Amino acid sequence: MKIILISLGWIFAAIGLVGAFVPVLPTTPFLLLAAFFFARGSQKFHDRLTQSAFYKKHVESTINEGQMAVKTKIRIVATAYAMLLIPLFLTESSIVKIVIVLCMIIILITFTVIIKNKPAS
């Protein structure tokens, strides 16, 4: 099980790294997932990730302060919506469509109400 958790951590860390350079791919949620899986799979990898400058730049303020830059929030929501719209239009199942719309609502509430806007620096 540890190998799976560590592998998922590395996969999400790599995707997060790519997201730093690709405008439509958000970095923060993937690094959060990497930290989550590393915390359960390897304290060593978790410590390495959370102590890296890359992690501190993209994630630390979100976790510690519950705040995120508006630009980052918009990128995350736009990417999530783009990924959810594809199955929304391709499926014919009403139940699946309802679940997808509920996910979209939860994402919107999370990024507009729960996670506060980071003041411009």
C-alpha positions in Angstrom: 0.0 0.0 0.0 2.9 2.3 0.8 4.3 1.9 -2.7 0.9 3.0 -4.2 0.7 6.0 -1.9 4.2 7.1 -2.7 3.7 6.5 -6.5 0.5 8.6 -6.4 2.5 11.3 -4.5 5.1 11.4 -7.2 2.6 11.4 -10.0 0.7 14.4 -8.5 3.9 16.2 -7.7 5.0 15.8 -11.3 1.7 17.1 -12.6 1.9 20.0 -10.2 5.4 20.8 -11.5 4.1 20.8 -15.1 1.2 23.0 -14.0 3.7 25.7 -12.9 4.6 26.1 -16.6 1.4 25.3 -18.4 -1.1 28.1 -18.0 -4.3 26.0 -18.0 -3.1 23.3 -15.6 -3.3 24.4 -11.9 -0.4 23.7 -9.6 -1.9 24.0 -6.1 -4.4 21.2 -6.1 -1.9 18.7 -7.5 0.7 19.6 -4.9 -1.9 19.3 -2.2 -2.7 15.8 -3.4 1.0 15.0 -3.5 1.4 16.1 0.0 -1.7 14.1 1.1 -0.3 10.9 -0.5 3.2 11.5 0.7 2.0 12.1 4.3 0.4 8.7 4.3 3.1 6.9 2.4 6.5 8.4 3.3 7.3 11.0 5.9 10.6 11.6 4.2 9.0 12.5 0.9 6.4 14.5 2.6 9.0 16.5 4.4 11.0 17.1 1.2 8.0 18.3 -0.6 6.7 20.6 2.1 10.1 22.1 2.7 10.8 22.8 -1.0 10.7 26.4 -2.2 8.3 25.3 -5.0 5.7 24.0 -2.5 6.1 27.1 -0.3 5.5 29.4 -3.2 2.4 27.6 -4.5 0.7 26.0 -1.5 1.9 27.0 1.9 -0.1 30.2 2.2 -3.2 28.4 1.0 -2.8 25.9 3.8 -1.6 28.2 6.6 -3.8 31.2 5.9 -6.7 29.6 4.0 -6.1 32.2 1.3 -5.3 31.9 -2.4 -4.5 34.4 -5.2 -7.6 35.2 -7.3 -5.7 34.4 -10.5 -4.9 30.9 -9.1 -8.5 30.3 -8.0 -9.7 31.3 -11.5 -7.2 28.9 -13.2 -8.2 26.0 -10.9 -12.0 26.5 -11.3 -11.7 27.0 -15.1 -9.6 23.9 -15.5 -11.9 21.8 -13.3 -15.0 23.1 -15.2 -13.4 22.4 -18.5 -12.7 18.8 -17.4 -16.2 18.4 -16.0 -18.0 19.8 -19.0 -16.7 17.1 -21.3 -18.5 14.2 -19.6 -21.4 16.5 -18.8 -22.1 16.8 -22.5 -21.1 13.3 -23.5 -23.2 11.4 -21.1 -26.9 10.7 -21.5 -27.3 9.5 -17.9 -29.4 12.0 -15.8 -27.8 10.8 -12.6 -24.3 11.4 -13.9 -25.2 14.8 -15.1 -26.7 15.7 -11.7 -23.5 14.5 -9.9 -21.3 16.5 -12.3 -23.4 19.7 -11.7 -23.2 19.1 -8.0 -19.4 18.8 -8.2 -19.3 22.0 -10.2 -21.4 23.8 -7.5 -19.2 22.4 -4.7 -16.0 23.6 -6.5 -17.5 27.1 -7.0 -18.6 27.4 -3.4 -15.2 26.1 -2.2 -13.2 28.6 -4.2 -15.5 31.6 -3.7 -16.7 31.2 -0.1 -14.4 28.8 1.8 -11.0 29.8 0.4 -10.6 33.5 0.9 -8.9 35.8 -1.6 -5.2 36.5 -0.9 -4.6 40.3 -0.7 -2.6 41.7 -3.6 1.1 42.1 -2.7 
